[in-house]
């Protein structure tokens, strides 16, 4: 199999994934009709589908750790963030239990998800077991939503203040960068299942090794760099947005004495 054949044939039209996306869009239209922010919501669903039915998913299914990492970044940061931005500003997240509404809970959810699912035993299990993979996918979406809700909740009153949000995002960036550095420079012990790909009748492994020149060692390094650099760029973009929000706030009115 060559690269062109792979990119054309590796789409996996999972009916469950398609049904979830269709149901989410239907519920959105029923609840909010044609809200002015629906474009962001549709973009979130498109990224969700691209992550789980495109060749990225095929590569993450036991062939490339870097593709697995790309899925994690998408499901934890990109999709939940776009979903929240796509909700009308009148929508409230006050249904959350108080403990989950606390900023520390959101921070632990977002940062802890990456560290938790890259424990070698769990990482291997998510690749080899469909049920564990399903749990991982759902948990990343939920935990990512908890993380971002502190910063980009639809209602301004439910968000952290700009200074608090900057600290929240910067500390998350530092923590995930630390994990990315560990993954980049550690031996093949993070998710060793990718070092020994499963049965491969289509020749995907040979394509990766021969045509793309990606060895297991280089694959893990790419995965670590994806967490280290692109993830922090996402956090950095959100930090700049919070700084703009900070300086865009109206100054408090001064009172004058007679």
C-alpha positions as CSV (number, residue, x, y, z in Angstrom):
1,X,0.0,0.0,0.0
2,X,1.3,3.4,-0.9
3,X,0.4,6.7,0.8
4,X,-2.2,7.8,-1.8
5,X,-4.0,4.4,-1.5
6,X,-3.9,4.6,2.3
7,X,-5.3,8.2,2.4
8,X,-8.2,7.2,0.1
9,X,-9.1,3.9,1.7
10,X,-8.5,4.4,5.4
11,X,-11.7,6.3,6.2
12,X,-13.6,4.4,8.8
13,X,-17.3,5.4,8.7
14,X,-18.2,4.3,12.2
15,X,-22.0,4.4,12.5
16,X,-21.9,5.2,16.2
17,X,-19.6,8.2,15.7
18,X,-21.8,9.5,12.8
19,X,-25.0,9.0,14.9
20,X,-23.5,10.9,17.8
21,X,-22.6,13.9,15.5
22,X,-26.0,13.9,13.9
23,X,-27.8,13.7,17.2
24,X,-25.7,16.5,18.7
25,X,-26.5,18.8,15.7
26,X,-30.2,17.9,15.9
27,X,-30.4,18.6,19.6
28,X,-28.6,21.9,19.0
29,X,-31.1,23.0,16.4
30,X,-34.0,21.9,18.5
31,X,-32.7,23.8,21.6
32,X,-31.4,26.9,20.0
33,X,-32.7,26.9,16.4
34,X,-30.4,28.8,14.0
35,X,-28.3,30.5,16.7
36,X,-25.7,33.0,15.4
37,X,-22.9,30.8,16.8
38,X,-23.9,27.6,15.2
39,X,-20.9,27.8,12.8
40,X,-18.5,27.1,15.7
41,X,-20.7,24.2,16.8
42,X,-20.7,22.7,13.3
43,X,-16.9,23.2,13.1
44,X,-16.5,21.3,16.4
45,X,-18.5,18.4,15.0
46,X,-16.4,18.3,11.8
47,X,-13.2,18.2,13.8
48,X,-14.8,15.4,16.0
49,X,-15.6,13.4,12.8
50,X,-12.2,14.1,11.2
51,X,-10.5,12.8,14.4
52,X,-12.5,9.5,14.6
53,X,-13.2,8.5,11.0
54,X,-10.3,9.8,9.0
55,X,-6.9,8.1,8.4
56,X,-5.8,9.7,11.6
57,X,-7.9,7.2,13.5
58,X,-6.6,4.3,11.4
59,X,-3.0,5.3,12.2
60,X,-3.8,5.7,15.9
61,X,-5.2,2.2,15.9
62,X,-1.9,0.5,16.8
63,X,0.4,2.1,14.2
64,X,1.5,5.6,15.2
65,X,1.7,7.0,18.7
66,X,1.9,10.5,17.1
67,X,-1.5,10.0,15.5
68,X,-2.8,8.8,18.9
69,X,-1.5,12.0,20.4
70,X,-3.1,14.1,17.7
71,X,-6.4,12.5,18.6
72,X,-5.9,13.3,22.3
73,X,-5.2,17.0,21.5
74,X,-8.3,17.2,19.3
75,X,-10.7,15.5,21.7
76,X,-9.4,17.2,24.9
77,X,-8.8,20.7,23.7
78,X,-10.1,21.5,20.2
79,X,-13.5,19.9,20.1
80,X,-14.7,20.9,23.6
81,X,-13.4,24.4,23.1
82,X,-15.3,24.8,19.9
83,X,-18.4,23.3,21.3
84,X,-18.5,25.8,24.2
85,X,-17.8,28.7,21.9
86,X,-20.7,27.5,19.7
87,X,-23.2,27.7,22.5
88,X,-25.4,30.9,22.7
89,X,-24.3,33.4,25.3
90,X,-27.6,33.0,27.1
91,X,-26.9,29.3,27.8
92,X,-25.9,28.7,31.4
93,X,-23.6,25.9,32.8
94,X,-24.9,26.3,36.4
95,X,-26.3,22.7,36.3
96,X,-22.8,21.5,37.2
97,X,-22.3,20.3,40.8
98,X,-20.4,22.9,42.8
99,X,-17.3,20.8,43.1
100,X,-17.0,20.5,39.3
101,X,-17.6,24.3,38.9
102,X,-14.4,25.0,41.0
103,X,-11.4,26.1,38.9
104,X,-9.2,23.5,40.5
105,X,-11.5,20.7,39.4
106,X,-11.4,22.1,35.8
107,X,-7.6,22.3,35.9
108,X,-7.2,18.8,37.2
109,X,-9.6,17.5,34.6
110,X,-7.8,19.1,31.7
111,X,-4.2,18.4,32.8
112,X,-4.9,15.1,34.6
113,X,-6.5,13.6,31.5
114,X,-3.2,13.7,29.6
115,X,-1.1,12.4,32.4
116,X,-3.7,9.7,33.3
117,X,-4.1,8.3,29.8
118,X,-0.4,8.2,29.1
119,X,0.3,5.8,32.0
120,X,1.8,2.9,30.0
121,X,-0.8,0.3,31.1
122,X,-3.7,2.5,30.3
123,X,-2.2,3.7,27.0
124,X,-1.7,0.2,25.8
125,X,-5.2,-0.8,27.0
126,X,-6.8,2.0,25.0
127,X,-5.1,0.8,21.9
128,X,-5.9,-2.9,22.3
129,X,-9.3,-2.8,23.8
130,X,-12.3,-1.2,22.1
131,X,-14.2,-0.7,25.3
132,X,-11.3,1.1,27.0
133,X,-10.8,3.2,23.9
134,X,-14.5,4.2,24.0
135,X,-14.1,5.2,27.7
136,X,-11.0,7.1,26.9
137,X,-12.7,9.0,24.0
138,X,-15.8,10.0,26.1
139,X,-13.6,10.9,29.1
140,X,-11.4,13.2,27.1
141,X,-14.4,15.1,25.7
142,X,-16.0,15.5,29.2
143,X,-12.8,16.4,30.9
144,X,-11.9,18.9,28.2
145,X,-15.3,20.5,28.5
146,X,-14.8,20.9,32.3
147,X,-11.4,22.4,31.7
148,X,-12.5,25.0,29.1
149,X,-15.7,25.9,30.9
150,X,-13.7,27.9,33.4
151,X,-12.4,30.1,30.6
152,X,-14.9,30.2,27.7
153,X,-18.2,29.4,29.4
154,X,-21.0,31.0,27.3
155,X,-21.9,33.5,30.1
156,X,-19.2,35.9,31.1
157,X,-20.3,35.7,34.8
158,X,-19.4,32.0,34.8
159,X,-15.8,32.4,33.6
160,X,-12.7,33.1,35.6
161,X,-11.5,36.7,35.7
162,X,-8.9,37.4,33.0
163,X,-5.9,37.4,35.4
164,X,-7.2,34.1,36.9
165,X,-7.7,32.6,33.5
166,X,-4.2,33.6,32.3
167,X,-2.7,31.9,35.4
168,X,-5.0,28.9,34.9
169,X,-3.9,28.5,31.2
170,X,-0.2,29.2,31.8
171,X,0.1,26.5,34.5
172,X,-1.8,24.0,32.3
173,X,0.7,24.8,29.5
174,X,3.7,24.2,31.8
175,X,2.3,20.9,33.1
176,X,1.6,19.5,29.6
177,X,4.9,20.8,28.3
178,X,6.6,18.8,31.1
179,X,4.8,15.6,29.9
180,X,5.7,16.4,26.3
181,X,9.4,16.7,27.2
182,X,9.2,13.4,29.1
183,X,7.6,11.7,26.1
184,X,10.1,13.3,23.6
185,X,13.2,12.1,25.4
186,X,12.1,8.9,27.2
187,X,12.7,5.4,25.9
188,X,9.9,3.4,24.3
189,X,8.1,2.7,27.5
190,X,5.2,5.2,27.4
191,X,3.0,3.2,25.0
192,X,5.1,0.2,24.0
193,X,2.3,-1.4,22.0
194,X,3.2,1.0,19.1
195,X,6.7,-0.4,18.9
196,X,5.3,-3.8,17.9
197,X,2.3,-3.2,15.6
198,X,-0.4,-5.8,15.3
199,X,-1.1,-8.0,12.3
200,X,-0.9,-5.8,9.2
201,X,-2.2,-7.5,6.1
202,X,-2.5,-4.1,4.2
203,X,1.2,-3.2,4.7
204,X,0.6,0.0,6.7
205,X,3.6,-0.6,8.9
206,X,5.9,-1.0,5.9
207,X,4.5,2.2,4.4
208,X,5.2,4.1,7.6
209,X,8.7,2.7,8.0
210,X,9.8,2.7,4.4
211,X,7.9,5.5,2.7
212,X,7.6,7.9,5.6
213,X,10.9,6.9,7.4
214,X,9.2,6.9,10.8
215,X,10.7,4.5,13.3
216,X,9.1,3.7,16.7
217,X,11.6,6.0,18.4
218,X,11.0,8.9,16.0
219,X,7.2,8.3,16.3
220,X,7.3,8.8,20.1
221,X,9.5,11.9,19.7
222,X,6.9,13.4,17.3
223,X,4.1,12.5,19.7
224,X,6.0,14.3,22.5
225,X,6.6,17.3,20.4
226,X,3.0,17.5,19.4
227,X,2.1,17.7,23.1
228,X,5.0,20.0,23.8
229,X,4.5,22.6,21.1
230,X,1.0,22.6,19.4
231,X,-0.7,22.1,22.7
232,X,1.1,25.1,24.3
233,X,0.2,27.1,21.2
234,X,-3.4,26.4,21.9
235,X,-3.0,27.5,25.5
236,X,-1.0,30.6,24.3
237,X,-3.7,31.6,21.9
238,X,-6.3,31.4,24.7
239,X,-4.0,33.4,27.0
240,X,-3.8,36.2,24.4
241,X,-7.6,36.1,24.1
242,X,-7.9,36.5,27.9
243,X,-5.4,39.4,27.9
244,X,-7.5,41.1,25.1
245,X,-10.6,40.5,27.2
246,X,-8.8,42.0,30.2
247,X,-7.8,45.2,28.5
248,X,-11.1,45.4,26.7
249,X,-13.1,45.6,29.9
250,X,-14.6,49.0,30.6
251,X,-12.8,51.0,33.3
252,X,-14.8,51.4,36.5
253,X,-16.6,54.7,36.6
254,X,-15.1,57.3,38.9
255,X,-17.1,59.1,41.5
256,X,-16.6,62.9,41.9
257,X,-17.2,64.8,45.0
258,X,-19.0,68.1,45.0
